[in-house]
Each structure stands twice: as C-alpha cells, then as structure tokens.
Amino acid sequence: MTEINDAMHDDELYDEDNASLYEHYRFEADKGQSPLRVDKYLMNRIENATRNKIQKAAKDGNILVNEEPVKSNYKVKPYDVIRIVFEHPPYEFLLTPEDIPLNIVYEDDQLIVINKEAGMVVHPGHGNYSGTLINALAFHFENLPMNSSERPGLVHRLDKDTSGLLVVAKTEEAMADLSQQFFEKTPKREYVALVWGDIEEDKGTIEGNIGRNPKNRLQNIVYEGEDADLGKPAITHYSVMERLGYVTLVSCELETGRTHQIRVHLKHIGHTLFNDERYGGDLILKGTTFNKYRQFVDNCFSVLPRQALHAKTLGFIHPSTKEYMEFTSELPEDMEACLERWRNYAKHVM
C-alpha cells in the first residue's frame, strides 16, 4: 500500500471547515494538467477504486475541488486541489489488533526485526483494512511508538508482495534514532531480484530521479533531462548473482529508499522484475515464441505469483548499544522454486 499513502497527505486530518467531515485523500493537479474528468483523474490515482464508487462520492458531495463540491464530469485543471471527504475517519486509523503470526528473527527491549511474508500489507490503507503487519503488531505488542504518520512502530516499509526483513521500533528512543538513520540513508539494505533479460554488466549503479507516472499514478518512473526535478534522487547499486538465459538473478543495494525504487530502476534499464504485474513483468518479455516455452513461463508465474523481490539483508546501528547489527534471511520457498525451474531450463535448453 505504499502507492496510495505516498499520494495522500501524511496526516489525514479532521476537516475543520466542516466539523462532520474527515479528509481521506488530497491531490493537487500538476501545472501541465490537461482537462480531464475528475472521476477519470481519481481512477488513475486511487488503488482499488471503482468508477461507481467515485461517481457515488461525487453525487453525495464528497468530492471537493478548491473546497467546492463537484460532479463526476467536472474537468480537472492545472493546480486544482481535489479532496475526498467522508463523515467517518479513514479506516486505516481505526486500528484493530489481530492475532496474526509474525516471523520474528530478533527482539530486545528497543526493537524487533521481522521477516515479512509476501502478500502481507505493511499498514492499513484503502482496500486493506485488516490482516496487515500493523494489525499484527498491535496484537502482539503494547504501546508501540507512533511515527509521523501515526503508524505504530514503523520505521520503513516493504511493498505488499515483497518479502523480507524490516525493523520495528518498540520505544520512542528507538523510533527517533532508527528514523534518523533511514533519513540519513545509512542502514544497509540488500535485496535479491529476478529480472527479465541478460544484464550485460556484472555490476553497476543506476541513478535516476523517481517520481509518479503522470499517465498511471499507481506507478513510478524515472524522470530525466529537463524533467529530472519532477522526481526525487534515487541510487541503486546492483551486481549479477546468476545468469539463467532469459532471466538474471541480481543483488541490489539501496543508497536511497524511494517507493518501488528497485522495480522502477531495473525496468528503466530494460530489466523489469519477473512477474511484476504493476510494471509489466507478468508478460513474457524475453525468450522464444514456442508454446512449450510459454507453458514453462506460465508455470513459473504460478509458482511465484508476485514480483521476484526479497529484502535479504538489513543492517543498522542499535539505538541503545550503538553497535552495528546485521540480519540476513534466506530466499523464500516461492522464489527458490522458481529459480530451480529456470536453472533446469537454462541447463537443458540454453
């Protein structure tokens, strides 16, 4: 759910102009925005939203443009401020503790390191109000400190379908210290990814400012040239671990931590993550046209029904002891099963 929360205010606040309404979403149209129906505009920006729901919100007076209610056929113009308001607070703030098992790899009185399974959303958001890591944390731990977005314990995030390690703060001291470390980009974060294509260089660095894709706000893209200032600086270091013909296994180390950074940067250099549906990796991007090959790839997609990305290594300075700590997690079974299939394919066919 990082996609939605980066498009929203960090603080969805009570609407003081109308004491019965709460702000759920806010967007500001870019200076180059061409006229576009507000329902279509919002469809491109709110994950899991349907046209019917958006049109109903407009009919009920819940869509405001420059603080005035509009109909669904209103044409969005440059610099318009679009807000969606309802009489109830955002559901992600109605946190319900849930007895969900957690894979805790380390815990002390200051922090917890968790190995997150693929498919688990980190925090509640639109369309995912239960079953999240935050719901589980609220059940297993009391009085976790709130971050700047009022989310208990969270110092950083992983995408829903990315597996691997993340650290959670248990005290205000740990929250402040770890948050500062991530702000200063000092923690070690190594990911393992399976990508389409044979990467030419054994290692390299991808630099490119990342920002929202104006044509699809659920994606990010690399902005270059005169448009570079539309994105935020991002740096990814990569090295090839294994070449498997039409796919490559790579290690990626983040110097920055932008939303979807590895997914966007690798696509930018022509190597989209294997089975990354949001960025087109769920199509056959490399290989032959033989039906047998298509069946093989479909089988790999079935074994690994998500983007092939795992947060393998996490290192940081302990908030209290000031000692460096580093944790490593093995590749999950779905990625290993997919890799074994590619290894066998490359051995017998390539």
Contacts in CASP RR format, 6 or more apart in sequence:
PFRMAT RR
TARGET T0000
AUTHOR 0000-0000-0000
METHOD contacts of the structure
MODEL  1
MTEINDAMHDDELYDEDNASLYEHYRFEADKGQSPLRVDKYLMNRIENAT
RNKIQKAAKDGNILVNEEPVKSNYKVKPYDVIRIVFEHPPYEFLLTPEDI
PLNIVYEDDQLIVINKEAGMVVHPGHGNYSGTLINALAFHFENLPMNSSE
RPGLVHRLDKDTSGLLVVAKTEEAMADLSQQFFEKTPKREYVALVWGDIE
EDKGTIEGNIGRNPKNRLQNIVYEGEDADLGKPAITHYSVMERLGYVTLV
SCELETGRTHQIRVHLKHIGHTLFNDERYGGDLILKGTTFNKYRQFVDNC
FSVLPRQALHAKTLGFIHPSTKEYMEFTSELPEDMEACLERWRNYAKHVM
1 47 0 8 1.000
1 121 0 8 1.000
1 122 0 8 1.000
1 123 0 8 1.000
1 124 0 8 1.000
1 125 0 8 1.000
1 126 0 8 1.000
1 128 0 8 1.000
1 160 0 8 1.000
2 122 0 8 1.000
2 157 0 8 1.000
2 159 0 8 1.000
2 259 0 8 1.000
2 260 0 8 1.000
3 47 0 8 1.000
3 218 0 8 1.000
3 259 0 8 1.000
3 260 0 8 1.000
4 46 0 8 1.000
4 47 0 8 1.000
4 125 0 8 1.000
4 126 0 8 1.000
5 123 0 8 1.000
5 125 0 8 1.000
5 149 0 8 1.000
6 259 0 8 1.000
7 25 0 8 1.000
7 27 0 8 1.000
7 45 0 8 1.000
7 46 0 8 1.000
7 212 0 8 1.000
7 217 0 8 1.000
8 24 0 8 1.000
8 25 0 8 1.000
8 26 0 8 1.000
9 23 0 8 1.000
9 26 0 8 1.000
10 148 0 8 1.000
10 149 0 8 1.000
11 148 0 8 1.000
11 149 0 8 1.000
11 150 0 8 1.000
12 22 0 8 1.000
12 23 0 8 1.000
12 24 0 8 1.000
12 25 0 8 1.000
12 89 0 8 1.000
12 90 0 8 1.000
12 93 0 8 1.000
13 22 0 8 1.000
13 23 0 8 1.000
14 22 0 8 1.000
14 23 0 8 1.000
14 89 0 8 1.000
15 21 0 8 1.000
15 22 0 8 1.000
15 23 0 8 1.000
15 85 0 8 1.000
17 67 0 8 1.000
18 85 0 8 1.000
20 87 0 8 1.000
21 85 0 8 1.000
21 86 0 8 1.000
21 87 0 8 1.000
22 85 0 8 1.000
22 86 0 8 1.000
22 87 0 8 1.000
22 88 0 8 1.000
22 89 0 8 1.000
22 90 0 8 1.000
23 83 0 8 1.000
23 84 0 8 1.000
23 85 0 8 1.000
24 84 0 8 1.000
24 85 0 8 1.000
24 86 0 8 1.000
24 90 0 8 1.000
25 42 0 8 1.000
25 45 0 8 1.000
25 46 0 8 1.000
25 82 0 8 1.000
25 83 0 8 1.000
25 84 0 8 1.000
26 81 0 8 1.000
26 82 0 8 1.000
26 83 0 8 1.000
26 84 0 8 1.000
27 41 0 8 1.000
27 42 0 8 1.000
27 45 0 8 1.000
27 81 0 8 1.000
27 82 0 8 1.000
27 83 0 8 1.000
28 79 0 8 1.000
28 80 0 8 1.000
28 81 0 8 1.000
28 82 0 8 1.000
29 41 0 8 1.000
29 76 0 8 1.000
29 77 0 8 1.000
29 78 0 8 1.000
29 79 0 8 1.000
29 80 0 8 1.000
29 81 0 8 1.000
29 82 0 8 1.000
30 78 0 8 1.000
30 214 0 8 1.000
31 78 0 8 1.000
31 79 0 8 1.000
32 78 0 8 1.000
33 76 0 8 1.000
33 77 0 8 1.000
33 78 0 8 1.000
33 79 0 8 1.000
33 80 0 8 1.000
35 75 0 8 1.000
35 76 0 8 1.000
35 77 0 8 1.000
36 75 0 8 1.000
36 76 0 8 1.000
37 72 0 8 1.000
37 73 0 8 1.000
37 74 0 8 1.000
37 75 0 8 1.000
37 76 0 8 1.000
38 58 0 8 1.000
38 63 0 8 1.000
38 65 0 8 1.000
38 70 0 8 1.000
38 72 0 8 1.000
38 73 0 8 1.000
38 74 0 8 1.000
38 75 0 8 1.000
38 76 0 8 1.000
38 82 0 8 1.000
39 51 0 8 1.000
39 54 0 8 1.000
39 55 0 8 1.000
39 58 0 8 1.000
39 72 0 8 1.000
39 73 0 8 1.000
41 76 0 8 1.000
41 82 0 8 1.000
42 49 0 8 1.000
42 54 0 8 1.000
42 63 0 8 1.000
42 82 0 8 1.000
42 84 0 8 1.000
43 49 0 8 1.000
43 51 0 8 1.000
43 54 0 8 1.000
44 215 0 8 1.000
44 216 0 8 1.000
44 217 0 8 1.000
44 218 0 8 1.000
45 217 0 8 1.000
45 218 0 8 1.000
46 54 0 8 1.000
46 126 0 8 1.000
47 126 0 8 1.000
47 127 0 8 1.000
47 218 0 8 1.000
48 126 0 8 1.000
48 127 0 8 1.000
49 126 0 8 1.000
54 63 0 8 1.000
54 72 0 8 1.000
55 72 0 8 1.000
57 63 0 8 1.000
57 84 0 8 1.000
57 86 0 8 1.000
58 69 0 8 1.000
58 70 0 8 1.000
58 71 0 8 1.000
58 72 0 8 1.000
58 74 0 8 1.000
59 71 0 8 1.000
59 72 0 8 1.000
61 69 0 8 1.000
62 69 0 8 1.000
62 84 0 8 1.000
62 85 0 8 1.000
62 86 0 8 1.000
63 69 0 8 1.000
63 70 0 8 1.000
63 72 0 8 1.000
63 82 0 8 1.000
63 83 0 8 1.000
63 84 0 8 1.000
64 70 0 8 1.000
64 82 0 8 1.000
64 83 0 8 1.000
64 84 0 8 1.000
64 85 0 8 1.000
65 74 0 8 1.000
65 76 0 8 1.000
65 80 0 8 1.000
65 81 0 8 1.000
65 82 0 8 1.000
65 83 0 8 1.000
66 80 0 8 1.000
66 81 0 8 1.000
67 81 0 8 1.000
67 83 0 8 1.000
76 82 0 8 1.000
90 125 0 8 1.000
91 124 0 8 1.000
91 125 0 8 1.000
91 129 0 8 1.000
92 123 0 8 1.000
92 124 0 8 1.000
92 125 0 8 1.000
92 126 0 8 1.000
92 129 0 8 1.000
93 124 0 8 1.000
93 150 0 8 1.000
94 129 0 8 1.000
95 124 0 8 1.000
95 134 0 8 1.000
95 135 0 8 1.000
95 138 0 8 1.000
95 152 0 8 1.000
96 130 0 8 1.000
96 135 0 8 1.000
96 138 0 8 1.000
97 135 0 8 1.000
97 138 0 8 1.000
97 139 0 8 1.000
98 130 0 8 1.000
98 131 0 8 1.000
98 135 0 8 1.000
98 136 0 8 1.000
98 138 0 8 1.000
98 139 0 8 1.000
99 136 0 8 1.000
99 139 0 8 1.000
100 131 0 8 1.000
100 135 0 8 1.000
100 136 0 8 1.000
100 139 0 8 1.000
101 136 0 8 1.000
102 114 0 8 1.000
102 133 0 8 1.000
102 136 0 8 1.000
102 137 0 8 1.000
102 140 0 8 1.000
103 114 0 8 1.000
103 115 0 8 1.000
103 116 0 8 1.000
103 117 0 8 1.000
104 112 0 8 1.000
104 113 0 8 1.000
104 114 0 8 1.000
104 115 0 8 1.000
105 113 0 8 1.000
105 114 0 8 1.000
105 115 0 8 1.000
105 165 0 8 1.000
105 327 0 8 1.000
105 329 0 8 1.000
106 112 0 8 1.000
106 113 0 8 1.000
106 325 0 8 1.000
106 327 0 8 1.000
107 113 0 8 1.000
109 170 0 8 1.000
109 171 0 8 1.000
110 169 0 8 1.000
110 170 0 8 1.000
110 171 0 8 1.000
110 173 0 8 1.000
110 174 0 8 1.000
110 318 0 8 1.000
110 319 0 8 1.000
110 320 0 8 1.000
111 167 0 8 1.000
111 168 0 8 1.000
111 169 0 8 1.000
111 170 0 8 1.000
111 174 0 8 1.000
111 178 0 8 1.000
111 318 0 8 1.000
111 319 0 8 1.000
112 141 0 8 1.000
112 167 0 8 1.000
112 168 0 8 1.000
112 170 0 8 1.000
113 165 0 8 1.000
113 166 0 8 1.000
113 167 0 8 1.000
113 168 0 8 1.000
113 314 0 8 1.000
113 327 0 8 1.000
114 133 0 8 1.000
114 165 0 8 1.000
114 166 0 8 1.000
114 167 0 8 1.000
114 168 0 8 1.000
115 163 0 8 1.000
115 164 0 8 1.000
115 165 0 8 1.000
115 329 0 8 1.000
116 122 0 8 1.000
116 133 0 8 1.000
116 158 0 8 1.000
116 162 0 8 1.000
116 163 0 8 1.000
116 164 0 8 1.000
116 165 0 8 1.000
116 166 0 8 1.000
116 311 0 8 1.000
117 163 0 8 1.000
117 332 0 8 1.000
118 160 0 8 1.000
118 161 0 8 1.000
118 162 0 8 1.000
118 163 0 8 1.000
118 306 0 8 1.000
118 332 0 8 1.000
118 334 0 8 1.000
119 160 0 8 1.000
119 161 0 8 1.000
119 306 0 8 1.000
120 131 0 8 1.000
120 132 0 8 1.000
120 133 0 8 1.000
120 160 0 8 1.000
121 128 0 8 1.000
121 131 0 8 1.000
121 132 0 8 1.000
121 133 0 8 1.000
121 160 0 8 1.000
122 132 0 8 1.000
122 133 0 8 1.000
122 134 0 8 1.000
122 154 0 8 1.000
122 157 0 8 1.000
122 158 0 8 1.000
122 160 0 8 1.000
122 166 0 8 1.000
123 132 0 8 1.000
123 133 0 8 1.000
123 134 0 8 1.000
123 151 0 8 1.000
123 154 0 8 1.000
123 157 0 8 1.000
124 130 0 8 1.000
124 132 0 8 1.000
124 134 0 8 1.000
124 135 0 8 1.000
125 132 0 8 1.000
128 160 0 8 1.000
134 151 0 8 1.000
134 152 0 8 1.000
134 154 0 8 1.000
137 144 0 8 1.000
137 152 0 8 1.000
137 153 0 8 1.000
137 168 0 8 1.000
138 144 0 8 1.000
138 152 0 8 1.000
141 170 0 8 1.000
144 152 0 8 1.000
144 153 0 8 1.000
144 168 0 8 1.000
144 169 0 8 1.000
144 170 0 8 1.000
145 152 0 8 1.000
145 153 0 8 1.000
145 169 0 8 1.000
145 170 0 8 1.000
145 171 0 8 1.000
145 172 0 8 1.000
145 174 0 8 1.000
145 175 0 8 1.000
146 152 0 8 1.000
146 153 0 8 1.000
146 175 0 8 1.000
147 153 0 8 1.000
147 154 0 8 1.000
147 155 0 8 1.000
147 169 0 8 1.000
147 175 0 8 1.000
147 179 0 8 1.000
148 179 0 8 1.000
153 168 0 8 1.000
153 169 0 8 1.000
153 170 0 8 1.000
153 175 0 8 1.000
154 168 0 8 1.000
154 169 0 8 1.000
155 166 0 8 1.000
155 167 0 8 1.000
155 168 0 8 1.000
155 169 0 8 1.000
155 175 0 8 1.000
155 178 0 8 1.000
155 179 0 8 1.000
155 182 0 8 1.000
156 166 0 8 1.000
156 167 0 8 1.000
156 182 0 8 1.000
157 166 0 8 1.000
158 164 0 8 1.000
158 166 0 8 1.000
158 311 0 8 1.000
159 260 0 8 1.000
159 263 0 8 1.000
159 307 0 8 1.000
159 309 0 8 1.000
161 306 0 8 1.000
161 307 0 8 1.000
161 309 0 8 1.000
162 191 0 8 1.000
162 307 0 8 1.000
162 309 0 8 1.000
162 310 0 8 1.000
162 311 0 8 1.000
163 309 0 8 1.000
163 310 0 8 1.000
163 311 0 8 1.000
163 332 0 8 1.000
163 335 0 8 1.000
164 310 0 8 1.000
164 311 0 8 1.000
164 312 0 8 1.000
164 329 0 8 1.000
164 332 0 8 1.000
165 311 0 8 1.000
165 312 0 8 1.000
165 313 0 8 1.000
165 314 0 8 1.000
165 327 0 8 1.000
165 328 0 8 1.000
165 329 0 8 1.000
166 311 0 8 1.000
166 314 0 8 1.000
167 178 0 8 1.000
167 314 0 8 1.000
167 316 0 8 1.000
169 175 0 8 1.000
169 178 0 8 1.000
169 179 0 8 1.000
169 319 0 8 1.000
171 319 0 8 1.000
173 319 0 8 1.000
173 320 0 8 1.000
174 319 0 8 1.000
174 320 0 8 1.000
177 317 0 8 1.000
177 319 0 8 1.000
178 316 0 8 1.000
178 319 0 8 1.000
181 187 0 8 1.000
181 316 0 8 1.000
181 317 0 8 1.000
185 255 0 8 1.000
185 256 0 8 1.000
185 257 0 8 1.000
186 316 0 8 1.000
186 317 0 8 1.000
187 314 0 8 1.000
187 315 0 8 1.000
187 316 0 8 1.000
188 253 0 8 1.000
188 313 0 8 1.000
188 314 0 8 1.000
188 315 0 8 1.000
188 316 0 8 1.000
188 326 0 8 1.000
189 253 0 8 1.000
189 254 0 8 1.000
189 257 0 8 1.000
189 311 0 8 1.000
189 313 0 8 1.000
189 314 0 8 1.000
189 315 0 8 1.000
190 251 0 8 1.000
190 252 0 8 1.000
190 253 0 8 1.000
190 311 0 8 1.000
190 312 0 8 1.000
190 313 0 8 1.000
190 314 0 8 1.000
191 251 0 8 1.000
191 252 0 8 1.000
191 253 0 8 1.000
191 254 0 8 1.000
191 262 0 8 1.000
191 309 0 8 1.000
191 310 0 8 1.000
191 311 0 8 1.000
191 312 0 8 1.000
192 241 0 8 1.000
192 249 0 8 1.000
192 250 0 8 1.000
192 251 0 8 1.000
192 252 0 8 1.000
192 309 0 8 1.000
192 310 0 8 1.000
192 312 0 8 1.000
192 331 0 8 1.000
192 335 0 8 1.000
193 249 0 8 1.000
193 250 0 8 1.000
193 252 0 8 1.000
193 262 0 8 1.000
193 266 0 8 1.000
193 273 0 8 1.000
193 274 0 8 1.000
193 308 0 8 1.000
193 309 0 8 1.000
193 310 0 8 1.000
194 247 0 8 1.000
194 248 0 8 1.000
194 249 0 8 1.000
194 250 0 8 1.000
194 273 0 8 1.000
194 274 0 8 1.000
194 308 0 8 1.000
194 335 0 8 1.000
194 338 0 8 1.000
194 339 0 8 1.000
194 342 0 8 1.000
195 247 0 8 1.000
195 248 0 8 1.000
195 250 0 8 1.000
195 266 0 8 1.000
195 271 0 8 1.000
195 272 0 8 1.000
195 273 0 8 1.000
195 274 0 8 1.000
195 308 0 8 1.000
196 246 0 8 1.000
196 247 0 8 1.000
196 270 0 8 1.000
196 271 0 8 1.000
196 272 0 8 1.000
196 273 0 8 1.000
196 274 0 8 1.000
196 281 0 8 1.000
196 285 0 8 1.000
196 286 0 8 1.000
197 245 0 8 1.000
197 246 0 8 1.000
197 247 0 8 1.000
197 248 0 8 1.000
197 270 0 8 1.000
197 271 0 8 1.000
197 285 0 8 1.000
197 286 0 8 1.000
198 243 0 8 1.000
198 245 0 8 1.000
198 246 0 8 1.000
198 248 0 8 1.000
198 286 0 8 1.000
199 238 0 8 1.000
199 240 0 8 1.000
199 243 0 8 1.000
199 248 0 8 1.000
199 250 0 8 1.000
199 269 0 8 1.000
199 271 0 8 1.000
201 240 0 8 1.000
202 239 0 8 1.000
202 240 0 8 1.000
203 237 0 8 1.000
203 238 0 8 1.000
203 239 0 8 1.000
203 240 0 8 1.000
204 237 0 8 1.000
204 238 0 8 1.000
204 239 0 8 1.000
205 235 0 8 1.000
205 236 0 8 1.000
205 237 0 8 1.000
205 238 0 8 1.000
206 235 0 8 1.000
206 236 0 8 1.000
206 237 0 8 1.000
206 238 0 8 1.000
206 265 0 8 1.000
206 266 0 8 1.000
206 268 0 8 1.000
206 269 0 8 1.000
207 233 0 8 1.000
207 234 0 8 1.000
207 235 0 8 1.000
208 222 0 8 1.000
208 223 0 8 1.000
208 224 0 8 1.000
208 228 0 8 1.000
208 233 0 8 1.000
208 234 0 8 1.000
208 235 0 8 1.000
208 265 0 8 1.000
208 268 0 8 1.000
209 222 0 8 1.000
209 223 0 8 1.000
209 224 0 8 1.000
209 228 0 8 1.000
209 229 0 8 1.000
209 230 0 8 1.000
209 231 0 8 1.000
209 232 0 8 1.000
209 233 0 8 1.000
209 234 0 8 1.000
210 220 0 8 1.000
210 221 0 8 1.000
210 222 0 8 1.000
210 223 0 8 1.000
210 231 0 8 1.000
210 232 0 8 1.000
210 234 0 8 1.000
210 258 0 8 1.000
210 259 0 8 1.000
210 260 0 8 1.000
210 261 0 8 1.000
210 264 0 8 1.000
210 265 0 8 1.000
211 220 0 8 1.000
211 221 0 8 1.000
211 222 0 8 1.000
211 223 0 8 1.000
211 230 0 8 1.000
211 231 0 8 1.000
211 232 0 8 1.000
211 258 0 8 1.000
212 219 0 8 1.000
212 220 0 8 1.000
212 221 0 8 1.000
213 219 0 8 1.000
213 220 0 8 1.000
213 221 0 8 1.000
218 278 0 8 1.000
219 260 0 8 1.000
219 264 0 8 1.000
219 278 0 8 1.000
219 279 0 8 1.000
220 258 0 8 1.000
220 259 0 8 1.000
220 260 0 8 1.000
220 264 0 8 1.000
221 264 0 8 1.000
221 268 0 8 1.000
222 234 0 8 1.000
222 264 0 8 1.000
222 265 0 8 1.000
222 268 0 8 1.000
223 229 0 8 1.000
223 230 0 8 1.000
223 231 0 8 1.000
232 256 0 8 1.000
232 258 0 8 1.000
233 256 0 8 1.000
234 256 0 8 1.000
234 257 0 8 1.000
234 258 0 8 1.000
234 261 0 8 1.000
234 264 0 8 1.000
234 265 0 8 1.000
235 254 0 8 1.000
235 255 0 8 1.000
235 256 0 8 1.000
236 252 0 8 1.000
236 253 0 8 1.000
236 254 0 8 1.000
236 255 0 8 1.000
236 256 0 8 1.000
236 261 0 8 1.000
236 262 0 8 1.000
236 265 0 8 1.000
236 266 0 8 1.000
237 252 0 8 1.000
237 253 0 8 1.000
237 255 0 8 1.000
238 250 0 8 1.000
238 251 0 8 1.000
238 252 0 8 1.000
238 253 0 8 1.000
238 266 0 8 1.000
239 250 0 8 1.000
239 251 0 8 1.000
240 248 0 8 1.000
240 249 0 8 1.000
240 250 0 8 1.000
241 249 0 8 1.000
241 250 0 8 1.000
241 251 0 8 1.000
242 248 0 8 1.000
242 249 0 8 1.000
242 339 0 8 1.000
243 249 0 8 1.000
243 346 0 8 1.000
244 339 0 8 1.000
244 342 0 8 1.000
244 343 0 8 1.000
244 345 0 8 1.000
244 346 0 8 1.000
244 350 0 8 1.000
245 342 0 8 1.000
245 346 0 8 1.000
245 350 0 8 1.000
246 286 0 8 1.000
246 287 0 8 1.000
247 274 0 8 1.000
247 286 0 8 1.000
247 342 0 8 1.000
248 271 0 8 1.000
249 339 0 8 1.000
250 266 0 8 1.000
250 271 0 8 1.000
251 312 0 8 1.000
252 262 0 8 1.000
252 266 0 8 1.000
254 261 0 8 1.000
254 262 0 8 1.000
258 264 0 8 1.000
260 278 0 8 1.000
260 279 0 8 1.000
262 273 0 8 1.000
262 309 0 8 1.000
263 272 0 8 1.000
263 273 0 8 1.000
263 276 0 8 1.000
263 278 0 8 1.000
263 279 0 8 1.000
263 307 0 8 1.000
263 309 0 8 1.000
264 279 0 8 1.000
266 272 0 8 1.000
266 273 0 8 1.000
267 273 0 8 1.000
267 276 0 8 1.000
267 279 0 8 1.000
272 279 0 8 1.000
272 280 0 8 1.000
272 281 0 8 1.000
272 285 0 8 1.000
273 279 0 8 1.000
273 281 0 8 1.000
273 307 0 8 1.000
273 308 0 8 1.000
273 309 0 8 1.000
274 281 0 8 1.000
274 300 0 8 1.000
274 304 0 8 1.000
274 307 0 8 1.000
274 308 0 8 1.000
274 338 0 8 1.000
275 281 0 8 1.000
275 282 0 8 1.000
275 300 0 8 1.000
275 301 0 8 1.000
275 304 0 8 1.000
275 305 0 8 1.000
275 306 0 8 1.000
275 307 0 8 1.000
275 308 0 8 1.000
276 282 0 8 1.000
276 307 0 8 1.000
276 308 0 8 1.000
276 309 0 8 1.000
277 307 0 8 1.000
278 307 0 8 1.000
279 307 0 8 1.000
281 307 0 8 1.000
282 301 0 8 1.000
284 293 0 8 1.000
284 294 0 8 1.000
284 297 0 8 1.000
287 293 0 8 1.000
296 341 0 8 1.000
296 345 0 8 1.000
299 341 0 8 1.000
300 338 0 8 1.000
300 341 0 8 1.000
300 342 0 8 1.000
303 334 0 8 1.000
303 337 0 8 1.000
303 338 0 8 1.000
303 341 0 8 1.000
304 334 0 8 1.000
304 335 0 8 1.000
304 337 0 8 1.000
304 338 0 8 1.000
305 334 0 8 1.000
306 334 0 8 1.000
308 335 0 8 1.000
308 338 0 8 1.000
310 329 0 8 1.000
310 331 0 8 1.000
310 332 0 8 1.000
310 335 0 8 1.000
311 329 0 8 1.000
312 328 0 8 1.000
312 329 0 8 1.000
312 331 0 8 1.000
313 326 0 8 1.000
313 327 0 8 1.000
313 328 0 8 1.000
313 329 0 8 1.000
314 326 0 8 1.000
314 327 0 8 1.000
315 324 0 8 1.000
315 325 0 8 1.000
315 326 0 8 1.000
315 327 0 8 1.000
316 324 0 8 1.000
316 325 0 8 1.000
317 323 0 8 1.000
317 324 0 8 1.000
317 325 0 8 1.000
318 324 0 8 1.000
318 325 0 8 1.000
331 339 0 8 1.000
END
